[in-house]
Amino acid sequence: MKLDIKKGVQKKPIKCVIYGHEGIGKSTLASKLPGCVFIDVEEGTSQLDVARLPTPKTWIEFLSELMEVAKSDLGIETLVIDTADAAERLCIEHV
């Protein structure tokens, strides 16, 4: 078997999870990332001056917003899902 060795930096999206108790500044930290847009599933960013999409009320709305962000050319560099457990609840309700 021939090994396919690649060198150099590979430009790929960075995936990150910020975990912690409520109110310690996770969303505030995320808001400082470049080109940041929130899918504020839990509606917890009302006190932050951030760009946000409409709050999805269903799993289908959530997926639709993800797809629109993925294909947009609006310069979105960072997508924040606030919070993952709230998005999970939408999924569970859908299933």
N, C-alpha and C positions, 0 to 999 in steps of 0.2 A: 504494500500500500504506500502510495506516495503522499507525503505530508504537504499540505497547502499552507505554508507559513506566510503570514502577512505582517508587514512592519508599518509603523507610523500611527499617527492619531486617526481614529475612525470617528467621524462626526455622526453621532447618534443621540437621540433624546435621552436625557437623564431622568430616571424614575426615582422618586423619593417619597418616603412616608415620614411625616412629622407626628410623633406620638407624645401625648402627655395629658395631664388633667385639664379640666375646663378652666379657662381664664388665665392661663399662664403665658399666652402670647403666640400661640401657634399660627393663627391667622395673620396676626401683625407681622410675624417673621416672613410668612409666605408672601405677604403683600409687598415686600421689598425686593422680590425676585424680578428679573427683567421681563417686560412685556406681559405682566401678570393679569389674568382674567379669572374670576371665580365662578364656579357653578356652586352657588350657596344653597345647598339642599336643605340645610338646617336653619337658614335665615339668621345666622349668627354674626354677620359682618356689617350690620346696619350702622354701627358706630365707626366704621372704617371708611376712609375715602378711597374706594377701590372700584375697578371696573368689574361688573358682575352681569351675568346672564339672568334672564327671568328664572325664578325658583321653579324647578320642575316638580310637579305634583304627582307624576306617575313615572314608572320605569321607562315607558316608551318616550315620554318627554325628555327624560334624562339622556337616553341613548341618542335621541334626535339632536340634542345640544352637543353631545360628544362628536357626532358625525359632522355637524356643521362647523365646529371648531377645526376638526381634522382637515376639512377641505377648504377652509377659508384662507384668504390671502390678506388678512387684516393685520398681520404682524404680531400675532399672539405668539409669545415665546414660552410662556409658562401658563399651564392650566392647573388651577387649584380646585380640587373637589372637597368641599367643606360641608359635611364631613363624610368619610367613607362609610361609617356605620349608618348614617342617615340614608345614603344611597343604597346600602344593603337592605334597609327596611323597605324601600321602594321595590327592590327586586323581589324580596320575599312576598310582598303583597301581590305582585304581578304573577308570581308562580302559583 
